[in-house]
Amino acid sequence: MQVSTKGRYGLRLMAALAAQYGKGVVKVDKLSESEEITINYIHVLMNSLKTAGLVRAIRGPNGGYELAMPPDEMTAYDVVTALEGRIEPVECVHTPSMCKAVGQCMTRDVWCDLAKAYEEVLKKYTLRMLLEGWLKQHGGVDYSI
């Protein structure tokens, strides 16, 4: 099970916005340049994140994107599920009726535990924690767009 580019790039974009939180709107061209993601794809990702209430879009010549809430109130889980949907290694985890063998399946516990662990890890990391981890790894050098 892999997280798609939507989840990976979306989380990177949100971490970049977290680094600029409180400094104003971040322009799309700056996000594109710093994260090496096309402007069109950024708009696709941000549209989903905006619908989920995680970012605000500001229109106009000074427009761009900003986090809709502080980075310590938003988790990797919030971002990834807004872009990828529900986390389930197999369909029967959240929809048992999808499997005819669910009642006698010896492996279902494995898939349920995997989904739970995946969710717990993503919920453990706030955007602030991602930023602080980056700063620690890079000797406190400020992340700048």
N, C-alpha and C positions, 0 to 999 in steps of 0.2 A: 504494500500500500504506500503510495507516494502522494505528497502534497503537490498539486499542480502549480504551474507558474502563477496562476491567479493568487493562490495562497501565499506563495513565497514572495512574489513581487509586491503583493498587497501589504504584507507585513513589513517589508523593507520600506515601502513608501510611508507607512504609518510611523515607523521608527524615525524616519527622516523628519516627519512633521512633529514628532515628539521632541526632537532636538531643537526645533524652532518654536516650540510652544511659548506663547506669551510675547513673541517678537514680531507678530503680525502674520499676514497671509503669505504663503509660499507660492510663488508663481510656477506654473506648470513647466515652463521651459527650464527652470532651475532644477526642478525635481527630475526631469528627463535627463538633464546633463549629469547630475550628481549620482543618480541611480542607474543610468544607462538603460532606461526603459523608454520606449517610444511615447510620444505625446498622446497618440490615439489610444494606446493601451492604458495609459494612465487615466484617461477620461473614462474608459470602460470600467476599470477597477474602482475609481472614485465614485462613479455613479452607484455602484452596488453598496459601497461604504456609506455614501450619503443616504441612500434608502434605509440602511440599517441604523441611521442616526449617529454614526461614528465621526463623520466629517461634515464641515460646512463648505459650500462652494460660494465664492464671491465672484460675481461677474464684473466685466469691465476691464479697462486698460490696467488697472492696479489689482485685478482679480487673481484668484488662485484658490488654494485650499488651506484649511486649518482644522485642527482637531476640534470636535464638538464638545469635548470634556477634557479634564486634565489627564496627562499620561499615566498617572498612578491610579486612575479609575477605569482604565481600559486594558484588557488582557489580550494576549495572543489568541486565545480562544475566541474572543469577540470578533476579532479581525478575520481569522481563518474561516470560522463558520459563516460569517457574513458573505464571504466570497466562494466558499466551497460547499456550503450547506452542512447538513448534519454529518458528524463523523461516525462512520460505521464500516468496519472492515468487511463485513458481510451483511446482506439485507436483513437477516433474521434478528440482528441485535435489537433494533428498534421496531421492527415489524415482523413479529414471530409468525403471523399468518402467511408470510411469503414463502415459508418452507413447509412442505408436507411432512418432513421428518422431525420437526422441532420437538415433538414429545419424546422421541426416542434417540435424539442426537447426542452422542457422547462428546462432541467437540464444541458445542454451543458455549459452554463456560469459558473456553479459551478466547473465543471471539468477543464475548461480553467483557471479559477482563481486559482484553487489548483495547477495546473502545473506551473503557473507563480510564485506563492508564494514559491513553493518548489525550483524553479530555482533561485529566488532572494536571498533566504536564503543561498543556497550553494555558490552563487557568492559573497556573502558578506564576507565570511571567507577565508582569505589567509592561506597558511600553516604557515606563520610567526605568524599570529593571533592565530592559534591553539596552537603553541608552547608557545607564550607569555601567553595565558590563562592558560596553564598547569603550567608554572613557577609561575604564580601569585597564583594559587590554592595550590601549594606545597611550598610556602614560598621562592621562588627563588632558590630552590635546582635544580642544573643543571641536565637535562635529559641526562643520559649517557648510551651508549650501550657498 
